[in-house]
């Protein structure tokens, strides 16, 4: 069990942080906390009471106070990031003791173990603001969603932002191919099919191919592999913890894995060609995606059928308009990757998008 006492979140900086501070004399509880720290890849500092060095208490990214030590730390300076850890699920007095020491959370073992491992791993990894996560899906086949996803990611990376491009469509041919990096070394989706629980953000980033100053999670050229929703959840959560921007190329069909991605998006862009048949197909996609995705907008691809423009398409779909996507030669026809021409029309479109939706907390 884990309960929260509301405070502002503990600020963290980019990069590796120190391990948590543990305060307890309970040998059994200490063994459990040390085990959980090891599972999270963190090395803690252990004390029986308030540390003699004041900065040990104040500078630790996370403080785990055993319920046995609550009385001994009542005189410590108030700070954020304190967790009171106990074992007695029926002890109603634990909440009073938590308030007395200024704890953010009350956690009972063993029920709260996974929550605590995730929290320890977050502070050890130096988690700041999560990445702004943008999903792109086509209103119909051939709408140009993959092209726009690649262009958005390349533009983001060119602006000096940490950027990850995720290919969530196993039947799409692979975004690494679109970027000219199908032979690049690094892991693809099938390597993460068995992922469950927490995936380290730094380890994920370092394991993926780096193409055009961004990281790419795509598919290999083997047989199709089904990625369970829990693995999709773990991988995308790890990607978001690294900050910057995550761009996801989505298929039009909404299965459990795609629904998991949609639930983690900040913004979705539905790419719709400017003709009536495409609008009709896009309406069905928008209806299905909108059941999960909170913020869905439309980008209309030129050219337009007579009587149509971007505003009219957005009105017919009842979605906010991102803009009109300009035409650009396909890289599969011998051109450069989409969005790689710094002053090209597609790059200008993507630059305007990132300016309207700034990414906070992203690092290089």
RAKA-V152798 format. One record per helix or strand of 3 or more residues. SS is the DSSP state (H for helix, E for strand). FROM is the first residue (numbers start at 1). TO is the last residue. If there is no record, write none. Layout:
{{SS FROM TO} {SS FROM TO}}
This chain:
{{E 2 4} {E 21 23} {H 27 39} {E 45 47} {H 54 59} {E 63 66} {H 67 69} {H 71 73} {E 82 86} {H 93 101} {E 105 108} {H 113 125} {E 132 138} {H 145 158} {E 163 167} {H 175 178} {H 189 192} {H 201 207} {E 208 211} {E 214 217} {H 229 241} {E 245 250} {H 256 264} {E 267 274} {H 276 289} {E 296 304} {H 310 317} {E 320 325} {H 331 333} {H 345 356}}
